Amino acid sequence: MLCTNCRIRAAVTQEGRCAQCAVAPGNTDGTAGPLVPPVPGLSAHPGLSAHPGLSAHPGLPAHPGPPAHSGPVLASPIGLSKAVVVLLCTVIAADLFALGAGANSYGLMTDVLDGNDDAFTDQDLDLADVLYAGAGVVQVLTMLATIVVFLIWFYRVRANASVFGPDAHRMGQGWAIGSWFVPVGCLWLPRRIAGDIWEASSRSPLDGTRGPVSYGLVNGWWAAWLGTLLLGQFGSRLYESAEEADEIREAVGVLLVADLIDVLAAVLAILFVRELTRRQHRMAMEGPFGRGPGPFVPPAMPAMPAMPAMPVPPVPPVPPVRPVRPGASDGSV
């Protein structure tokens, strides 16, 4: 009869167990316990008990799992950059619509001041006001949508720049959004952050150093943005307080210039977004020192110099061998 516990050895006790199962410590269910006692201080591995038919080994420690990554990580800004570019194009379209409506209002006010009453009607004046007001609403809506997506993109490229150049930033990552809402400080703080991002994303692909960086595109975009912002605010206040035809024409003229600068700012913003996104994508693909994700190709080793030819000693001449006549025992030929 086999042991009722291990089913290997012969049973020797009345309970039907072998000698080893009889002396092993028992479990609560009446079966014999493990032959190897558990190691004190070590817990069972949690992954083994999940497999059907396998029990946790008492001698394996619990696996803590991989540590959570708490540092900055790269995130692709390509999708957001495309959305920003599309929205900036809608801003340009709205500005062109406003330029057309503003040019129409400017011409009508000129006719009023010149006394050309036959050149327009009251319906023309009302239509000009409606078109110009509608153009202003379209400009505000497109600008708000663009600002939201642009700030999301701006925050992402700032986070990536922390990986590319953590020592190139003078302000924290949260200021990539908060700096735009600081009174008076919004006139230069976003430009400082944009310059730091531009510098961190312009690392040399050869040795990882950051040499002289050109900020022409960044400065041009920021100057145009400040120009349209300040001039637009000034023109809007003039237009709201204008009552006479000459005041309206003056305010519309200022707003026309502001809209022209806004078109320029949008074009430069598109170039800035595309170029900065391209630089970060290149650095992410090539690595910090310009070597791409492909297999590493070691540099060619210099050719070994040719060994000089060793002189060959002359071979002494071999004397001719005289044939021996068969049967001659004295060596005669």
Secondary structure as GFF3:
##gff-version 3
##sequence-region A 1 333
A	DSSP	alpha_helix	19	23	.	.	.	ID=ss1
A	DSSP	alpha_helix	78	114	.	.	.	ID=ss2
A	DSSP	three_ten_helix	117	119	.	.	.	ID=ss3
A	DSSP	alpha_helix	122	164	.	.	.	ID=ss4
A	DSSP	alpha_helix	175	178	.	.	.	ID=ss5
A	DSSP	three_ten_helix	179	181	.	.	.	ID=ss6
A	DSSP	three_ten_helix	185	187	.	.	.	ID=ss7
A	DSSP	alpha_helix	189	200	.	.	.	ID=ss8
A	DSSP	alpha_helix	216	241	.	.	.	ID=ss9
A	DSSP	alpha_helix	245	286	.	.	.	ID=ss10
###
